[in-house]
């Protein structure tokens, strides 16, 4: 087993519900101290309060050894001495020894010394930690959406008809697109936070959508995206790169090209395809090479239209805007992850 005690300790200190489950207790736990220095100079791994009791946890990531019992018993006695000196909150002290492996005989040895033996699984601890992290940091489970829309500028045909609230039927009449195409465009426009559903039948431009439309170049063709429109979308994505699956997909394609550029530059399409599929969490969804190719082409088209990457033939380049974009987004992602971890310091 190649894992450090401090890694398991991090989880148990940060997520008391996991600790409760391992100990098999129902009382709520509150962390009182971590790596508490005892009068002997030794450090106690974890000390919790549960109701009127103190819970001493000595944590190991190796199989049971007799000296672990002596060590835990000594720590318990030192806590009791601190209580006698009024240097620690009063209350019964329950001592636990946590080991990944111990026999029934070894458990009986612990109990005979007033120590509660706990056989636990480090794998369970780390899996439980990641499960909770996914709930706290939702972006971990976000995957790019598959809407079949090859370019961002295709939305213009729809958005420029939505100065007022529109239904799908009204948009069909104004754009001459089919019901299914309009539905697909609206779903993608919602993913991009340009359109919102007002009620069951009506759709309306969001503030972002209005800003995007207002910044169009009236002299340019309908399928043109102006520099001002690009700036509107870039700023929004940087502010919240995890706002939707489509936005996350744009971030991921740029990040993938940025990472692969450490190996070769410019980045060839055939190298990008599998890397983007794995980075975006689509490994088991884009099973065929065609699905992976289509997904890569779609999101690289979006990023190209936003000026974040450049493409010449089948090779991709990072633009100056792309470098700024990816560094800001990586910082944003790091902050979100750190906030979600909630790991306590020693």
LINBEL-V858514 format. One line per field, one symbol per residue. ss: DSSP state (@ for helix, = for strand, . for the rest). phi: phi as a letter, one per 30 degrees, with the letter a starting at -180 (. if undefined). Layout:
ss=???
phi=???
//
This chain:
ss=....@@@@@@@@@@.@@@@@@@@......========.....========..=======......@@@@@@@@@@@@@@@@@@@........=======....@@@@@@@@@..=====..@@@@@@@@@@@@@@@.@@@@..........@@@@@@@@......==@@@@@@@@...@@@@@@@@@@@@@...===....====.@@@@@@@@............@@@@@@@@@@@@@.....@@@@@@@@@@@@@@@@......==@@@@@@@@@@@.........@@@@@@@@@@@@@@@@@...====..====.@@@@@@@@@@@@@@@@@@@@@@.....
phi=.caceddddeddddbedddedddiccddcbdcabhddcedjdcdebbccbiccccccccbcbdebedddddddddddddddddddhcaedkecccbccbdbaddddddddddcibddbcbceddddddddddddddceddcdbedccicdbddddeedddccdbebcdddddddcicdedddddddddddddicbbddadccbbddddddddddcdcddddeddcddddedededddddbdcdaddddddedddddddddddcabdddedddedddedddicecccdddddddddddddddeddddidbcbbicbcbdceddddeddddddedddddddddhddcd
//
